[in-house]
Amino acid sequence: MPKGIYKVPVPVNEPVKSYAPGSAERKELQAMLAHLRAQELDIPMYIGGQEIRSNVVARIHPPHDHQHTLGHFHKSDKTHIQQAIDAALAAKEKWANLSWEHRASIFLKAADLIAGPYRARLNAATMLGQSKNAFQAEIDSACEIIDFLRFNVHFMTEIYAEQPQSAPGMWNRLEWRPLEGFIYALTPFNFTAIAGNLPTSCAMMGNVVVWKPSNTQVYSANVLMEIFKKAGVPDGVINLIYPSGPDAAEVIFNHTDFAGIHFTGSTEVFQNIWQSIGNNIHKYKSYPKIVGETGGKDFVMVHKSANAKEVAVALVRGAFEYQGQKCSAASRAYIPSNLWEEVKAYMITDLKTMKMGPTEDFTNFINAVIDEKSFDKLSKYINAAKVDKDVELVYGGTCDKSTGYFIEPTVLRVNNPHYTTMCEELFGPVLSLYVYDENKFEETLDIVDKTSIYALTGSIISNDRYAIELATKKLVNAAGNFYINDKPTGAVVGQQPFGGARGSGTNDKAGAKVNLLRWVSPRTIKETWVPPTDYRYPFLQAD
């Protein structure tokens, strides 16, 4: 059989399309939105390459237009979970033995399919199903998933190329084996790219996967699965099912072949998963890999030397793009007293120009939050803040779910830096601000560090390099992604690997080689050219 040391195409970040008026991509996306709205999809499970329908269905609707039906998906029960595991394990040997370059080809093809013929469809599905505007969809369900696929293939080759030194008379080698068993990918609603990356990064390294997306992301997950199949992912390698969380946990975490979980979601759920795995550790063939990116209470720390306009833009973009439903969204800010009034004025001016409404209208900056449960939770916090004498409603506060789950961008100024909304993750368009004495910068850094259990993202905005260095050092454990003079959102694959520690997860950095290393198990091979024929060592000889 012919052999070669293959080099994959050098990955480059996918250019972001503008969707400006009159552009070809805008026209194509608008046509696709109309096309998808005009039909109701019947979305099956995908198990072992087969479309499976339970006939127990759940309705899918746009969060910004809950009277409109996009389709229905077939719910999974425990038998379907077991079928998915069985299908994955049946596919495992052949997939694990496939030459790495053919696995690489499949996922590079998937990237090109998204970049080309599927771009408008995947973006439109994300816009409709998850209420993302055109730009937020483009940077997520087009550019980021493309980057994940292309850069991960590159990182895969770097891992395979990492080999040990060999002393004279021997050859040492490393084999990078897939894990023994199946991987469970549990993915969130807020990023289509994450939903695509969690199963594919595992599968790329030769693993087989049972994939459960969020119910509020099934619409675009269905498109991703179509792309994976079109790209040539073999039957059974990635199995897409829609069970309840408890049903999935009961079956998967009790299975002897459970080898690992790739998770993005809430801290509470992840901690419960970890506990379940620990309780069942004696049941598994090996110690499962537990990889998770969870919550955040992401901060913007502002120094008295900062430019007020730059601060205002960082806050309104960081807090309110995609309705604050990013793990990295700016959720708490600390403003020095000398800048507050100016920052406040700039923010209000910008917020007044932000239109709110459905994603199909490209002039809307703000769209709906994901579902009624999220809407009700956020409304509760906002209404409580409105009547709290220690909180000033700086802007917003209006909540309306008559046609969609719309919450106006809301800015709260608190007198207590430990007020509820400064500490708890809300996951919505609510920004809490604490105005501190401009001469108590270092003391306020201590407050920032100790306020939250999370440590995902954060930023320092300053024109004083000593202040920047001080913040960078004192907040060393407060954020896995730290930004200087920027908002705390917008990590780019290949540039800023994403993840945090403390209550924010295992910091296994999606979009980096370190993440892929979690899905392989190395085997060391030592080959000796001329083995010894006498057990005696020289030291045994008499003087």
Disulfide bonds with the S-S distance in Angstrom:
none
